[in-house]
Amino acid sequence: MESHLQKRKDSRKPLRIKVISMGNAEVGKSCIIKRYCEKRFVPKYQATIGIDYGVTKVQIKDREIKVNIFDMAGHPFFYEVRNEFYKDTQGVILVYDVGQKESFESLDAWLAEMKQELGPQINIDNLDNIVFAVCANKIDSTKHRCVDESEGRLWSESKGFLYFETSAQSGEGINEMFQAFYSSIVDLCDNGGKRPVSAINIGFTKEQADSIRRIRNSKDSWDMLGVKPGATRDEVNKAYRKLAVLLHPDKCVAPGSEDAFKAVVNARTALLKNIK
Ligand SMILES: Nc1nc2c(ncn2[C@@H]2O[C@H](COP(=O)(O)OP(=O)(O)OP(=O)(O)O)[C@@H](O)[C@H]2O)c(=O)[nH]1
């Protein structure tokens, strides 16, 4: 009874959290925050100089949350300013522009920068004391899109990060992202500062994720099956069977597995046509 009352009392105590934004310059970090906090979009680009800071209050799961948001400049020039702000962070909004491949490919470098600044405070392999929400932003610019959903989702989910398709311009995905992000941070705080195991459990293996990425980036059918050019029918069939079992849509829930499976089937058919 007492612990129940204590729990109810705790749930009414405001929670203070610190979140930061991360990602290349011009991907839309400031606009995502403005869209959520001020319900408006600013089309003109004004580079963040160093850090922008704001405080906001939100209500999540009957709990008042005081959020300190540090919007970090993406330009490399501001590295010295940024590096002060990584510590004691519970949540990261990690943003890339779906029309700019380089901003997606830079996500690993952003994690590396954070890791370097935090040192032993963070375990970069599972990052289980911080909630990450990846925003695949500018989905309104469909003509320029070059990073598709499954690619972004695979990268994010294989790290146990939340993934959202967003547009700060139209507002699509923004509220959903912040709701899920804050809610996961509350869960993390209630779980003693570690992400609950259920949130880390990703439902597919590293081998499946790596194979999908390799298939997506392969230069030809040999490469796709992971065999040397000139391999025999047996070698092709053996490699095919291994990948088919690994990526079969009935067994594999990793983002992009269906396309990867189809690509492997087509690669095998194309190779066997030309092997005696
Ligand atoms: N079409 C479109 N443009 C966007 C979107 N989000 C931001 N932009 C535009 O992209 C440009 C950069 O947006 P910012 O939010 O300032 O980018 P940032 O990531 O904070 O940039 P830095 O402060 O330099 O790190 C601006 O011109 C925005 O209007 C979006 O969802 N769709």
The ligand as an ORCA input file, in Angstrom:
! r2SCAN-3c Opt
* xyz 0 1
  N      11.421     21.131    -47.488
  C      11.808     21.134    -46.213
  N      12.738     22.006    -45.776
  C      13.096     21.966    -44.479
  C      12.545     21.031    -43.563
  N      13.127     21.229    -42.358
  C      13.988     22.246    -42.508
  N      13.970     22.697    -43.788
  C      14.782     23.788    -44.347
  O      16.150     23.413    -44.274
  C      16.986     24.523    -43.943
  C      17.800     24.205    -42.697
  O      16.942     24.075    -41.564
  P      17.477     24.252    -40.065
  O      16.413     23.756    -39.170
  O      17.965     25.626    -39.862
  O      18.715     23.247    -40.103
  P      19.721     22.857    -38.924
  O      19.919     21.375    -39.029
  O      19.236     23.367    -37.619
  O      21.053     23.595    -39.397
  P      22.301     24.126    -38.486
  O      21.741     25.123    -37.533
  O      23.257     24.736    -39.455
  O      22.906     22.937    -37.811
  C      16.031     25.731    -43.781
  O      16.016     26.464    -44.985
  C      14.681     25.082    -43.523
  O      13.620     25.895    -43.951
  C      11.562     20.109    -44.055
  O      11.025     19.253    -43.356
  N      11.231     20.205    -45.391
*
